Amino acid sequence: MKCFTSRSSTCPSFSATSTRPDAESGFLLPGGENSSIKGLVLGDEVYWAINRSMDLTVGAQYWSKRGFAPNGDFRYMAPAWTLSLSAGTPCSTAASRSR
């Protein structure tokens, strides 16, 4: 398990790719926060342990000032290297209403 701090957050985050063959999939704990830019933020994620060396996390957040923000993270761990792909974009409903 490794600890890192992201640029968008002041709280440390923990990340670990499972190497156990019995890793379990399921829902992660729902989260929430209050931000002056995003407003009230509520969200949840699902974790899927595809196999020993791959996992996928998919979820969404609702930002009261911006709309929905889907996100996902796919990780693959090979003997010599590691691949991590992340995606997340807020779907702004305010921008479509102003046109």
N, C-alpha and C positions, 0 to 999 in steps of 0.2 A: 504494500500500500504506500502511495506517495502523496505528500501534501504539497499543494500549490495555492497561490492566491491569484485569482483572475483580475483583469484590469477593470471589469465592470462591477466588482464586488470587493468589499473590504473584509469579508469573512473568508477564512481558509476553506478550501474544498478538498475532499479526499477522493481518490480514484484508484480503482484496482481492477484489473482484468483477472477473472477467475481462472485458475489452473486446475481446479478440482473437477473431477468428472461428475460429481453429484451436485453441482451448482443449481440453484432453484430460480425459476422465473416467477415474476409476479409484479404486483403494484408496489411502487415506492411510496413513502410517506408524502401526503399532500403538503404543499408549502404555500406560504403567503407572506406578503410584506406590504408596506405602505411607502410610496415614493412620491416626491414632488413632481417628477417627470412622467412616470408611468401611472400614478394613482394607486388605487388598491389593486394588488396583484394576487391572484389565486391560480394555482396550477397543480397538476398531477402528472406522473410519468409511469410507464410500464417498462420493466426490465425483462429481456429475453436472453437466456443463456443458450445460444444456438448449439454450441459444442464446447469442448475444452479450450479452444483457442479463439473463439468468436463470441461477441455479445452485442446486443442492440438495446438502446434505450430510446423510447419514443414518448413524447408527451406534448402538452400544450399549456399555455398560461393565458389567463384573461387579464388584460391591463385596462382598468376602467377609463383611462384617458386616451388609450391608443387602439384598443381592440384585442383580437386574439393573436397570440404568438406561438406558432407550432415550433417544436424543436426535436432534434434527433441526434443520436451519437452512435456510430458503429465502430467497433474496435476489433482488430485482428492482430493476434500475437503469434509470430513465427519464431523459430529458434534463433534466427540471426537478426530480426528486425521487428518493429511494431508499426502498425498502421492505425491511425485514428482519424475518422472523418466526422465532423460536426456540422450541423446546419440549424439555423434558427432565424426567422424573420417575422417581425410584427406585421400583421395584416391590418392596416389602419383603416377604420371605417370613417374617421373624421375627414380624411383626404378625399374620399369618394363623394362625400356629402357636399363639400365646398365647391365642386365643379358645376 
